[in-house]
Amino acid sequence: MQHQRQIERVTGIDRKTIRGYAKRIEALKANSNSSGVATGSPDQIPPPRPPAAAKATSSICEPHRVFIEAQSRARRNYTAIYQDLVDSHGFTGAYNAVKRFSGGLCKHEPEQFDRLEFAPGEEAQVDYGEGALTRVPGSERYRKPRLFVMTLRYSRRRFRRVVWKSSQEAWARLHEEAWAYFGGPCRYVTAMSRP
């Protein structure tokens, strides 16, 4: 009884409910032949059987495989393939059937990416170009500012500035500001555009 009151305080469940659960557990223990998990009892559910082998189903698109493969290699989209099948080959199936079938045929070759390795601070890329039409601060005029972005190739850390007057002096000053921001100059600088 004391134990049930303690459980009531901790859980907030009424003592009568706890007493009912305790009686059920005692009844289950009395009916079982051991204190552990009952195995082999007549009420036990047998383990599930392994699933039956799935029947190989053929798609309604199978007769048109050669045509669909050729169109897929030509990088035509599924809608165009479906329309050609309906118009030229008398296809009566649904668009989604063609889409599923074509998607299953596609073996995407990964694009080649060259991995470039740089030491920290070794190389930077500079992009210098024109921005969108913007109102000049302190006036009512609109102009296109020049945008300067220097990106370190190793860490992809960036230095960005907007300038209103473009000149070789401004270009050199922006480089100096970027190197001061990064803590020193780079060994190589690749310029994507020039002033």
C-alpha contacts under 8 A as a table, 3 or more apart, distances in Angstrom:
res1	aa1	res2	aa2	distance
1	M	4	Q	5.18
1	M	5	R	6.48
2	Q	5	R	5.20
2	Q	6	Q	6.40
3	H	6	Q	5.18
3	H	7	I	6.43
4	Q	7	I	5.07
4	Q	8	E	6.18
4	Q	15	R	6.02
4	Q	18	I	6.60
4	Q	19	R	7.13
5	R	8	E	4.95
5	R	9	R	6.32
5	R	15	R	6.37
6	Q	9	R	5.22
6	Q	10	V	6.39
7	I	10	V	5.19
7	I	11	T	5.92
7	I	12	G	7.70
7	I	13	I	7.60
7	I	15	R	7.96
7	I	18	I	7.93
8	E	11	T	5.40
8	E	12	G	5.03
8	E	13	I	5.12
8	E	14	D	5.86
8	E	15	R	5.88
8	E	18	I	7.74
9	R	12	G	5.56
9	R	13	I	7.80
13	I	17	T	6.94
13	I	18	I	7.05
14	D	17	T	5.43
14	D	18	I	6.50
15	R	18	I	5.00
15	R	19	R	6.03
16	K	19	R	5.01
16	K	20	G	6.19
17	T	20	G	5.06
17	T	21	Y	6.37
18	I	21	Y	5.16
18	I	22	A	6.21
19	R	22	A	5.03
19	R	23	K	6.27
20	G	23	K	5.20
20	G	24	R	6.39
21	Y	24	R	5.15
21	Y	25	I	6.27
22	A	25	I	5.17
22	A	26	E	6.24
23	K	26	E	5.11
23	K	27	A	6.18
24	R	27	A	5.07
24	R	28	L	6.25
25	I	28	L	5.11
25	I	29	K	6.23
26	E	29	K	5.08
26	E	30	A	6.18
27	A	30	A	5.11
27	A	31	N	6.39
28	L	31	N	5.25
28	L	32	S	6.36
29	K	32	S	5.27
29	K	33	N	7.88
29	K	34	S	7.67
29	K	35	S	6.59
30	A	33	N	7.68
32	S	35	S	7.22
32	S	38	A	6.64
33	N	38	A	7.60
34	S	37	V	7.49
34	S	38	A	7.04
38	A	41	S	6.54
39	T	44	Q	7.45
40	G	44	Q	6.64
41	S	44	Q	5.49
58	S	62	E	6.61
59	S	62	E	5.31
59	S	97	A	7.54
59	S	101	F	7.34
60	I	63	P	7.22
60	I	93	G	6.61
60	I	97	A	7.34
61	C	64	H	5.43
61	C	65	R	6.48
61	C	93	G	7.71
61	C	97	A	7.10
61	C	98	V	6.45
61	C	101	F	6.82
62	E	65	R	5.12
63	P	66	V	7.99
64	H	67	F	5.49
64	H	68	I	6.21
65	R	68	I	5.15
65	R	69	E	5.98
66	V	69	E	5.22
66	V	70	A	6.21
67	F	70	A	5.20
67	F	71	Q	6.23
68	I	71	Q	5.10
68	I	72	S	6.03
68	I	81	I	6.85
68	I	102	S	6.74
69	E	72	S	5.04
69	E	73	R	6.17
69	E	102	S	7.48
69	E	105	L	7.05
70	A	73	R	5.19
70	A	74	A	6.37
71	Q	74	A	5.00
71	Q	75	R	6.48
71	Q	76	R	5.69
71	Q	81	I	6.69
72	S	75	R	4.96
72	S	76	R	5.66
72	S	77	N	7.46
72	S	102	S	7.12
72	S	106	C	7.19
73	R	76	R	7.63
76	R	80	A	6.49
76	R	81	I	6.74
77	N	80	A	5.57
77	N	81	I	6.46
78	Y	81	I	5.08
78	Y	82	Y	6.05
78	Y	98	V	6.95
78	Y	99	K	5.67
78	Y	102	S	7.21
79	T	82	Y	5.11
79	T	83	Q	6.14
79	T	95	Y	7.39
80	A	83	Q	5.11
80	A	84	D	6.17
81	I	84	D	5.22
81	I	85	L	6.16
81	I	98	V	7.81
82	Y	85	L	5.08
82	Y	86	V	6.26
82	Y	95	Y	6.08
82	Y	98	V	6.27
83	Q	86	V	5.18
83	Q	87	D	6.03
84	D	87	D	5.08
84	D	88	S	5.54
84	D	89	H	7.23
85	L	88	S	5.52
85	L	89	H	4.91
85	L	90	G	6.40
85	L	91	F	5.34
86	V	89	H	5.79
86	V	90	G	4.95
86	V	91	F	4.50
86	V	92	T	6.71
87	D	90	G	6.16
87	D	91	F	7.66
93	G	97	A	6.71
93	G	98	V	7.85
94	A	97	A	5.39
94	A	98	V	6.92
95	Y	98	V	5.27
95	Y	99	K	6.23
96	N	99	K	4.82
96	N	100	R	6.03
97	A	100	R	5.24
97	A	101	F	6.05
98	V	101	F	5.09
98	V	102	S	5.85
99	K	102	S	5.26
99	K	103	G	5.95
100	R	103	G	5.13
100	R	104	G	6.22
101	F	104	G	5.21
101	F	105	L	6.51
102	S	105	L	5.12
102	S	106	C	6.41
103	G	106	C	5.35
104	G	107	K	7.98
117	E	154	Y	7.42
118	F	122	E	6.24
118	F	123	E	6.95
118	F	153	R	6.80
118	F	154	Y	5.57
119	A	122	E	5.30
119	A	123	E	7.84
119	A	154	Y	6.39
120	P	123	E	7.89
120	P	153	R	7.97
120	P	154	Y	5.39
120	P	155	S	7.08
121	G	124	A	7.37
121	G	152	L	6.56
121	G	153	R	7.67
121	G	154	Y	6.86
121	G	185	P	7.70
121	G	186	C	5.43
121	G	187	R	7.34
122	E	153	R	7.78
122	E	154	Y	7.73
122	E	186	C	5.23
122	E	187	R	5.00
122	E	188	Y	6.28
123	E	152	L	6.21
123	E	153	R	5.69
123	E	154	Y	7.50
123	E	186	C	5.58
123	E	187	R	5.87
123	E	188	Y	4.64
123	E	189	V	5.72
123	E	190	T	7.58
124	A	150	M	6.48
124	A	151	T	5.40
124	A	152	L	4.32
124	A	153	R	5.33
124	A	186	C	6.54
124	A	188	Y	6.41
124	A	189	V	4.90
124	A	190	T	6.24
125	Q	150	M	5.60
125	Q	151	T	5.21
125	Q	152	L	6.46
125	Q	153	R	6.84
125	Q	189	V	5.67
125	Q	190	T	4.66
125	Q	191	A	5.90
125	Q	192	M	7.18
126	V	148	F	7.24
126	V	149	V	5.69
126	V	150	M	4.41
126	V	151	T	6.46
126	V	189	V	6.97
126	V	190	T	6.02
126	V	191	A	4.71
126	V	192	M	5.94
126	V	193	S	7.68
127	D	147	L	7.79
127	D	148	F	5.90
127	D	149	V	5.17
127	D	150	M	6.42
127	D	191	A	6.24
127	D	192	M	5.12
127	D	193	S	5.95
128	Y	146	R	6.97
128	Y	147	L	5.56
128	Y	148	F	4.64
128	Y	149	V	6.48
128	Y	191	A	7.90
128	Y	192	M	7.02
128	Y	193	S	5.46
128	Y	194	R	6.29
128	Y	195	P	6.98
129	G	146	R	5.59
129	G	147	L	5.32
129	G	148	F	6.85
129	G	193	S	6.75
129	G	194	R	7.72
129	G	195	P	7.60
130	E	144	K	6.25
130	E	145	P	5.93
130	E	146	R	4.66
130	E	147	L	5.89
131	G	144	K	5.43
131	G	145	P	5.31
131	G	146	R	5.85
131	G	147	L	6.07
132	A	144	K	5.48
132	A	145	P	7.19
133	L	142	Y	6.13
133	L	143	R	5.24
133	L	144	K	4.52
133	L	145	P	7.42
134	T	142	Y	5.19
134	T	143	R	5.46
134	T	144	K	5.92
134	T	145	P	7.20
135	R	139	S	7.32
135	R	140	E	6.52
135	R	141	R	5.67
135	R	142	Y	4.16
135	R	143	R	6.26
136	V	139	S	5.70
136	V	140	E	6.88
136	V	141	R	5.81
136	V	142	Y	5.70
136	V	143	R	6.46
144	K	164	W	7.79
145	P	162	V	6.48
145	P	163	V	5.89
145	P	164	W	4.94
145	P	165	K	7.70
146	R	162	V	5.79
146	R	163	V	5.25
146	R	164	W	6.08
146	R	165	K	7.46
146	R	166	S	6.83
147	L	160	R	7.46
147	L	161	R	6.06
147	L	162	V	4.79
147	L	163	V	6.53
148	F	160	R	5.67
148	F	161	R	5.21
148	F	162	V	6.29
148	F	163	V	7.83
148	F	174	L	7.44
149	V	158	R	6.67
149	V	159	F	5.60
149	V	160	R	4.53
149	V	161	R	6.62
150	M	158	R	5.63
150	M	159	F	5.19
150	M	160	R	6.66
150	M	178	A	6.87
151	T	156	R	5.63
151	T	157	R	5.63
151	T	158	R	4.44
151	T	159	F	6.54
152	L	155	S	5.86
152	L	156	R	4.97
152	L	157	R	5.46
152	L	158	R	6.54
153	R	156	R	5.40
153	R	157	R	7.92
159	F	178	A	5.88
159	F	181	Y	7.36
161	R	174	L	7.74
163	V	166	S	7.04
165	K	170	A	7.42
166	S	170	A	6.02
166	S	171	W	7.23
166	S	195	P	6.59
167	S	170	A	5.09
167	S	171	W	6.17
167	S	195	P	6.60
168	Q	171	W	4.91
168	Q	172	A	6.16
168	Q	195	P	7.00
169	E	172	A	5.17
169	E	173	R	6.08
170	A	173	R	5.00
170	A	174	L	6.10
171	W	174	L	5.28
171	W	175	H	6.49
171	W	195	P	7.13
172	A	175	H	5.17
172	A	176	E	6.39
173	R	176	E	5.06
173	R	177	E	6.20
174	L	177	E	5.04
174	L	178	A	6.10
175	H	178	A	5.09
175	H	179	W	6.21
176	E	179	W	5.17
176	E	180	A	6.14
177	E	180	A	5.07
177	E	181	Y	6.12
178	A	181	Y	4.96
178	A	182	F	6.21
179	W	182	F	5.00
179	W	183	G	5.90
179	W	184	G	4.95
179	W	185	P	5.02
179	W	186	C	7.62
180	A	183	G	5.05
180	A	184	G	5.88
180	A	185	P	7.80
181	Y	184	G	7.79
182	F	185	P	7.66
186	C	189	V	6.75
191	A	194	R	7.05
